[in-house]
Amino acid sequence: MENYLSGINYQEVIEYSLDPLIVHSQLKIIYVNGAAEKFFRAKKAEVIGASPLDIFKNTSKPAIKKRISGAYNQPAEIIEETIYRMDGTSVDVELYCHPIKIGNTQAIQTYVKDVSEKKELQKIQNKMNQQLDELASNVIPIIRGIGVLPLLGTINDERAKVLLELVPINVQRQGIMNLIIDFSGIYEIDQLVLNYLFGISNVLKLLGVACSITGLRPSLAREVVEVGINMHGIATFSNVLDALRYLGVK
């Protein structure tokens, strides 16, 4: 195997890599492959000889310089940074670097991965999640003073925090005095989220709003008991219809 490896042309391997690769030593770029040439929108001759620090924002340069210094001894962790191409445009990237030896020269090879599209998609997803959270916190009014909060799908701790923040606001805005929190759309939940959700009833109690819980599945009911959540003053029913009847709605 070693004989085969010794016959591999290292420069040819990295030259044809689809990932932009930069090799630098003593804060001087000594090689970039074809993918890097395309990525940075510049000819190799324009990049080679420049400092790898030139592509970073001024605020990032001290930390990057320290990172490069450490990478001569061991691979550095993957980080996300905003860097600049040679035409001045900025791009969000993941960077990974490790030490290599070229002849007697200690150098660093850096891999550059464009994550701009990934981050843009994440922003869109976060915005959609925010909109879903706002929709999920909407209380459905039934009759004057009575509303239902249907909990649906998967609720993680972040979404539970949003509910804890927005539900009391929506309840007050809509003049709700009796809120039915329906768990029938929830199949699985963890302890932290349970505490947040039942915390809604405690907050509402301080605002003078009575809460009822409906639709707790046996597994969720068992978890409530095991966690030791205080259910004092909270009426529970098997379904929303029973809760409405209890509140005098026919």
Sequence and secondary structure as in RCSB ss.txt:
>XXXX:A:sequence
MENYLSGINYQEVIEYSLDPLIVHSQLKIIYVNGAAEKFFRAKKAEVIGASPLDIFKNTSKPAIKKRISGAYNQP
AEIIEETIYRMDGTSVDVELYCHPIKIGNTQAIQTYVKDVSEKKELQKIQNKMNQQLDELASNVIPIIRGIGVLP
LLGTINDERAKVLLELVPINVQRQGIMNLIIDFSGIYEIDQLVLNYLFGISNVLKLLGVACSITGLRPSLAREVV
EVGINMHGIATFSNVLDALRYLGVK
>XXXX:A:secstr
 HHHHHT  HHHHHHT SS EEEEETTEEEEE HHHHHHTTS HHHHTTS GGGGB TTTHHHHHHHHHHTTTS 
   EEEEEE TTS EEEEEEEEEEEEETTEEEEEEEEEE HHHHHHHHHHHHHHHHHHHHHT  EEEETTEEEEE
EES   HHHHHHHHHHHHHHHHHTT SEEEEEEEE     HHHHHHHHHHHHHHHHTT EEEEE   HHHHHHHH
HHT   TT EEESSHHHHHHHTT  
